[in-house]
Amino acid sequence: MGIGKDFAKRNSSFVKFDEDGIIEGIFGGMKSIVKETFGEEKEVMRYKIDDKTFDSQSVRLAELMDAIPVGSKIKVTKTGQSMDTKYEVEIIGAQSKAGEEAPF
């Protein structure tokens, strides 16, 4: 990773998929928000991973993430683009100890 990309990754408040379409980190929860995009308000899900967020309108991703316990180390894989985007979610590590749920 170059100096600029490394700086952006450390200092961004948003998590981004890597060049292989993967995000790995600790799942901190999710919530529904309304956000304006191109002058139109849309309901999206905001996901928190490693204290950073990303938003998605994917119903399938929302269903998959709903089954993931907060505090679990996860791997989210994204394939395709636009209307053909598909997600897979896998738990790759243990859930944090009881009482250590990350507030959203």
Backbone as JSON Lines, residues from 0, in Angstrom:
{"i":0,"aa":"M","n":[0.85,-1.17,0.0],"ca":[0.0,0.0,0.0],"c":[0.89,1.23,0.0]}
{"i":1,"aa":"G","n":[0.52,2.23,-0.81],"ca":[1.29,3.46,-0.89],"c":[1.06,4.35,0.31]}
{"i":2,"aa":"I","n":[1.89,5.37,0.43],"ca":[1.81,6.28,1.56],"c":[0.45,6.96,1.63]}
{"i":3,"aa":"G","n":[-0.06,7.43,0.5],"ca":[-1.35,8.12,0.48],"c":[-2.5,7.2,0.85]}
{"i":4,"aa":"K","n":[-2.51,5.98,0.31],"ca":[-3.58,5.03,0.64],"c":[-3.51,4.61,2.1]}
{"i":5,"aa":"D","n":[-2.29,4.44,2.61],"ca":[-2.12,4.08,4.01],"c":[-2.65,5.2,4.92]}
{"i":6,"aa":"F","n":[-2.33,6.45,4.58],"ca":[-2.81,7.6,5.34],"c":[-4.34,7.65,5.31]}
{"i":7,"aa":"A","n":[-4.93,7.48,4.13],"ca":[-6.38,7.53,3.99],"c":[-7.06,6.44,4.8]}
{"i":8,"aa":"K","n":[-6.5,5.24,4.78],"ca":[-7.08,4.13,5.53],"c":[-7.06,4.4,7.03]}
{"i":9,"aa":"R","n":[-5.96,4.93,7.53],"ca":[-5.83,5.22,8.97],"c":[-6.75,6.34,9.42]}
{"i":10,"aa":"N","n":[-6.97,7.33,8.59],"ca":[-7.67,8.54,9.01],"c":[-9.11,8.68,8.54]}
{"i":11,"aa":"S","n":[-9.58,7.77,7.72],"ca":[-10.96,7.84,7.25],"c":[-11.9,7.32,8.33]}
{"i":12,"aa":"S","n":[-13.09,7.89,8.39],"ca":[-14.1,7.37,9.33],"c":[-14.96,6.3,8.67]}
{"i":13,"aa":"F","n":[-14.63,5.98,7.42],"ca":[-15.38,4.98,6.67],"c":[-14.5,3.78,6.36]}
{"i":14,"aa":"V","n":[-15.07,2.59,6.47],"ca":[-14.37,1.37,6.1],"c":[-14.61,1.17,4.61]}
{"i":15,"aa":"K","n":[-13.61,0.68,3.9],"ca":[-13.72,0.46,2.46],"c":[-13.33,-0.96,2.11]}
{"i":16,"aa":"F","n":[-13.99,-1.5,1.09],"ca":[-13.61,-2.81,0.6],"c":[-12.25,-2.7,-0.07]}
{"i":17,"aa":"D","n":[-11.39,-3.72,0.14],"ca":[-10.09,-3.71,-0.51],"c":[-10.25,-4.04,-1.99]}
{"i":18,"aa":"E","n":[-9.14,-4.11,-2.71],"ca":[-9.2,-4.35,-4.16],"c":[-9.79,-5.72,-4.52]}
{"i":19,"aa":"D","n":[-9.83,-6.63,-3.55],"ca":[-10.45,-7.95,-3.77],"c":[-11.92,-7.97,-3.34]}
{"i":20,"aa":"G","n":[-12.45,-6.83,-2.91],"ca":[-13.84,-6.75,-2.49],"c":[-14.09,-7.31,-1.1]}
{"i":21,"aa":"I","n":[-13.11,-7.18,-0.2],"ca":[-13.2,-7.78,1.14],"c":[-13.01,-6.72,2.22]}
{"i":22,"aa":"I","n":[-13.81,-6.85,3.28],"ca":[-13.62,-6.09,4.52],"c":[-13.51,-7.14,5.63]}
{"i":23,"aa":"E","n":[-12.49,-7.02,6.48],"ca":[-12.38,-7.87,7.65],"c":[-12.27,-6.97,8.87]}
{"i":24,"aa":"G","n":[-12.96,-7.34,9.95],"ca":[-12.87,-6.56,11.17],"c":[-13.88,-7.02,12.2]}
{"i":25,"aa":"I","n":[-13.95,-6.28,13.3],"ca":[-14.86,-6.58,14.39],"c":[-16.19,-5.85,14.13]}
{"i":26,"aa":"F","n":[-17.27,-6.63,14.11],"ca":[-18.6,-6.09,13.85],"c":[-19.1,-5.35,15.08]}
{"i":27,"aa":"G","n":[-19.42,-4.06,14.9],"ca":[-19.85,-3.23,16.02],"c":[-21.34,-2.92,16.03]}
{"i":28,"aa":"G","n":[-22.07,-3.47,15.08],"ca":[-23.51,-3.25,15.05],"c":[-23.97,-2.63,13.75]}
{"i":29,"aa":"M","n":[-25.29,-2.42,13.67],"ca":[-25.88,-1.82,12.47],"c":[-27.13,-1.06,12.86]}
{"i":30,"aa":"K","n":[-27.48,-0.09,12.04],"ca":[-28.7,0.67,12.28],"c":[-29.21,1.21,10.95]}
{"i":31,"aa":"S","n":[-30.5,1.46,10.92],"ca":[-31.15,2.02,9.75],"c":[-31.06,3.54,9.82]}
{"i":32,"aa":"I","n":[-30.68,4.17,8.71],"ca":[-30.61,5.63,8.64],"c":[-31.26,6.09,7.35]}
{"i":33,"aa":"V","n":[-31.63,7.35,7.3],"ca":[-32.12,7.96,6.06],"c":[-31.05,8.92,5.6]}
{"i":34,"aa":"K","n":[-30.67,8.78,4.33],"ca":[-29.62,9.64,3.82],"c":[-30.01,10.16,2.44]}
{"i":35,"aa":"E","n":[-29.56,11.36,2.15],"ca":[-29.89,11.97,0.87],"c":[-28.82,11.61,-0.15]}
{"i":36,"aa":"T","n":[-29.28,11.1,-1.29],"ca":[-28.39,10.75,-2.39],"c":[-28.99,11.31,-3.67]}
{"i":37,"aa":"F","n":[-28.25,12.16,-4.34],"ca":[-28.7,12.77,-5.6],"c":[-30.07,13.43,-5.44]}
{"i":38,"aa":"G","n":[-30.26,14.15,-4.32],"ca":[-31.49,14.89,-4.09],"c":[-32.67,14.05,-3.65]}
{"i":39,"aa":"E","n":[-32.45,12.78,-3.37],"ca":[-33.53,11.88,-2.97],"c":[-33.16,11.21,-1.65]}
{"i":40,"aa":"E","n":[-34.13,11.17,-0.72],"ca":[-33.88,10.51,0.56],"c":[-34.12,9.01,0.42]}
{"i":41,"aa":"K","n":[-33.17,8.22,0.92],"ca":[-33.25,6.77,0.87],"c":[-32.93,6.2,2.24]}
{"i":42,"aa":"E","n":[-33.61,5.11,2.6],"ca":[-33.28,4.39,3.82],"c":[-32.18,3.4,3.49]}
{"i":43,"aa":"V","n":[-31.12,3.42,4.29],"ca":[-30.0,2.5,4.11],"c":[-29.62,1.92,5.47]}
{"i":44,"aa":"M","n":[-28.86,0.85,5.45],"ca":[-28.31,0.3,6.69],"c":[-26.88,0.8,6.83]}
{"i":45,"aa":"R","n":[-26.54,1.23,8.03],"ca":[-25.17,1.65,8.34],"c":[-24.56,0.57,9.22]}
{"i":46,"aa":"Y","n":[-23.45,0.04,8.78],"ca":[-22.73,-1.03,9.48],"c":[-21.47,-0.46,10.1]}
{"i":47,"aa":"K","n":[-21.16,-0.91,11.3],"ca":[-19.95,-0.47,12.0],"c":[-18.99,-1.65,12.08]}
{"i":48,"aa":"I","n":[-17.81,-1.47,11.53],"ca":[-16.77,-2.48,11.56],"c":[-15.47,-1.79,11.94]}
{"i":49,"aa":"D","n":[-14.83,-2.28,12.99],"ca":[-13.59,-1.67,13.5],"c":[-13.75,-0.17,13.75]}
{"i":50,"aa":"D","n":[-14.87,0.23,14.34],"ca":[-15.17,1.63,14.68],"c":[-15.25,2.55,13.48]}
{"i":51,"aa":"K","n":[-15.4,1.97,12.29],"ca":[-15.62,2.74,11.06],"c":[-16.93,2.26,10.46]}
{"i":52,"aa":"T","n":[-17.52,3.04,9.58],"ca":[-18.84,2.68,9.05],"c":[-18.84,2.55,7.54]}
{"i":53,"aa":"F","n":[-19.84,1.81,7.05],"ca":[-20.18,1.85,5.63],"c":[-21.67,1.64,5.5]}
{"i":54,"aa":"D","n":[-22.24,2.2,4.44],"ca":[-23.68,2.16,4.22],"c":[-24.0,1.29,3.01]}
{"i":55,"aa":"S","n":[-25.16,0.64,3.07],"ca":[-25.61,-0.19,1.95],"c":[-27.14,-0.25,1.94]}
{"i":56,"aa":"Q","n":[-27.7,-0.3,0.74],"ca":[-29.14,-0.49,0.57],"c":[-29.49,-1.95,0.37]}
{"i":57,"aa":"S","n":[-28.5,-2.83,0.36],"ca":[-28.72,-4.25,0.07],"c":[-29.57,-4.92,1.16]}
{"i":58,"aa":"V","n":[-30.72,-5.43,0.74],"ca":[-31.6,-6.16,1.65],"c":[-30.93,-7.47,2.06]}
{"i":59,"aa":"R","n":[-30.29,-8.13,1.13],"ca":[-29.62,-9.4,1.41],"c":[-28.5,-9.22,2.44]}
{"i":60,"aa":"L","n":[-27.7,-8.17,2.3],"ca":[-26.64,-7.91,3.27],"c":[-27.24,-7.66,4.65]}
{"i":61,"aa":"A","n":[-28.34,-6.91,4.72],"ca":[-29.0,-6.64,6.0],"c":[-29.44,-7.94,6.66]}
{"i":62,"aa":"E","n":[-30.0,-8.86,5.88],"ca":[-30.43,-10.15,6.42],"c":[-29.24,-10.96,6.93]}
{"i":63,"aa":"L","n":[-28.14,-10.97,6.17],"ca":[-26.95,-11.71,6.59],"c":[-26.35,-11.12,7.86]}
{"i":64,"aa":"M","n":[-26.24,-9.8,7.92],"ca":[-25.62,-9.15,9.07],"c":[-26.48,-9.25,10.32]}
{"i":65,"aa":"D","n":[-27.78,-9.37,10.15],"ca":[-28.69,-9.48,11.29],"c":[-28.41,-10.73,12.12]}
{"i":66,"aa":"A","n":[-27.81,-11.74,11.5],"ca":[-27.51,-12.99,12.19],"c":[-26.12,-12.98,12.85]}
{"i":67,"aa":"I","n":[-25.37,-11.9,12.7],"ca":[-24.01,-11.84,13.23],"c":[-24.02,-11.18,14.6]}
{"i":68,"aa":"P","n":[-23.49,-11.85,15.61],"ca":[-23.43,-11.24,16.95],"c":[-22.43,-10.07,16.98]}
{"i":69,"aa":"V","n":[-22.81,-8.99,17.64],"ca":[-21.9,-7.85,17.81],"c":[-20.65,-8.35,18.53]}
{"i":70,"aa":"G","n":[-19.5,-7.9,18.07],"ca":[-18.23,-8.31,18.66],"c":[-17.54,-9.42,17.9]}
{"i":71,"aa":"S","n":[-18.22,-10.01,16.92],"ca":[-17.62,-11.09,16.13],"c":[-16.65,-10.51,15.11]}
{"i":72,"aa":"K","n":[-15.56,-11.24,14.87],"ca":[-14.65,-10.88,13.79],"c":[-15.25,-11.46,12.52]}
{"i":73,"aa":"I","n":[-15.46,-10.6,11.52],"ca":[-16.15,-11.04,10.31],"c":[-15.35,-10.71,9.05]}
{"i":74,"aa":"K","n":[-15.76,-11.39,7.99],"ca":[-15.23,-11.13,6.66],"c":[-16.44,-10.9,5.76]}
{"i":75,"aa":"V","n":[-16.53,-9.71,5.15],"ca":[-17.6,-9.38,4.22],"c":[-16.98,-9.34,2.83]}
{"i":76,"aa":"T","n":[-17.54,-10.12,1.92],"ca":[-17.03,-10.17,0.55],"c":[-18.1,-9.63,-0.39]}
{"i":77,"aa":"K","n":[-17.68,-8.7,-1.25],"ca":[-18.59,-8.08,-2.21],"c":[-18.14,-8.43,-3.61]}
{"i":78,"aa":"T","n":[-19.07,-8.93,-4.43],"ca":[-18.77,-9.21,-5.83],"c":[-19.81,-8.5,-6.69]}
{"i":79,"aa":"G","n":[-19.43,-8.18,-7.91],"ca":[-20.34,-7.52,-8.83],"c":[-20.42,-6.02,-8.55]}
{"i":80,"aa":"Q","n":[-21.22,-5.35,-9.37],"ca":[-21.38,-3.91,-9.24],"c":[-22.83,-3.52,-9.47]}
{"i":81,"aa":"S","n":[-23.19,-2.39,-8.93],"ca":[-24.51,-1.8,-9.11],"c":[-25.62,-2.79,-8.78]}
{"i":82,"aa":"M","n":[-26.53,-3.05,-9.69],"ca":[-27.66,-3.94,-9.44],"c":[-27.25,-5.41,-9.34]}
{"i":83,"aa":"D","n":[-26.04,-5.74,-9.75],"ca":[-25.55,-7.13,-9.7],"c":[-24.64,-7.39,-8.51]}
{"i":84,"aa":"T","n":[-24.62,-6.49,-7.53],"ca":[-23.76,-6.66,-6.36],"c":[-24.29,-7.77,-5.46]}
{"i":85,"aa":"K","n":[-23.4,-8.66,-5.06],"ca":[-23.72,-9.76,-4.15],"c":[-22.76,-9.69,-2.97]}
{"i":86,"aa":"Y","n":[-23.26,-10.08,-1.78],"ca":[-22.46,-10.08,-0.57],"c":[-22.45,-11.46,0.06]}
{"i":87,"aa":"E","n":[-21.33,-11.79,0.7],"ca":[-21.21,-12.97,1.55],"c":[-20.62,-12.5,2.87]}
{"i":88,"aa":"V","n":[-21.1,-13.06,3.98],"ca":[-20.59,-12.69,5.29],"c":[-20.2,-13.97,6.02]}
{"i":89,"aa":"E","n":[-19.02,-13.94,6.62],"ca":[-18.5,-15.12,7.32],"c":[-17.91,-14.68,8.65]}
{"i":90,"aa":"I","n":[-18.23,-15.42,9.71],"ca":[-17.61,-15.17,11.01],"c":[-16.25,-15.86,11.01]}
{"i":91,"aa":"I","n":[-15.18,-15.11,11.27],"ca":[-13.84,-15.68,11.23],"c":[-13.16,-15.64,12.59]}
{"i":92,"aa":"G","n":[-13.86,-15.11,13.6],"ca":[-13.28,-15.06,14.94],"c":[-14.37,-15.04,15.97]}
{"i":93,"aa":"A","n":[-13.99,-15.29,17.2],"ca":[-14.94,-15.38,18.33],"c":[-15.54,-14.04,18.66]}
{"i":94,"aa":"Q","n":[-16.7,-14.1,19.25],"ca":[-17.39,-12.91,19.73],"c":[-16.65,-12.39,20.96]}
{"i":95,"aa":"S","n":[-16.71,-11.07,21.17],"ca":[-16.09,-10.48,22.35],"c":[-16.8,-10.98,23.61]}
{"i":96,"aa":"K","n":[-16.15,-10.79,24.75],"ca":[-16.71,-11.26,26.02],"c":[-18.01,-10.54,26.34]}
{"i":97,"aa":"A","n":[-18.84,-11.18,27.14],"ca":[-20.12,-10.6,27.55],"c":[-19.91,-9.23,28.16]}
{"i":98,"aa":"G","n":[-20.79,-8.31,27.83],"ca":[-20.71,-6.98,28.37],"c":[-19.77,-6.06,27.6]}
{"i":99,"aa":"E","n":[-19.15,-6.56,26.54],"ca":[-18.22,-5.75,25.78],"c":[-18.8,-5.32,24.43]}
{"i":100,"aa":"E","n":[-20.14,-5.3,24.34],"ca":[-20.76,-4.88,23.1],"c":[-20.36,-3.44,22.79]}
{"i":101,"aa":"A","n":[-20.0,-3.22,21.53],"ca":[-19.62,-1.88,21.13],"c":[-20.86,-1.04,20.9]}
{"i":102,"aa":"P","n":[-20.97,0.1,21.53],"ca":[-22.14,0.96,21.28],"c":[-22.05,1.54,19.9]}
{"i":103,"aa":"F","n":[-23.18,1.71,19.25],"ca":[-23.17,2.27,17.89],"c":[-23.36,3.72,17.96]}
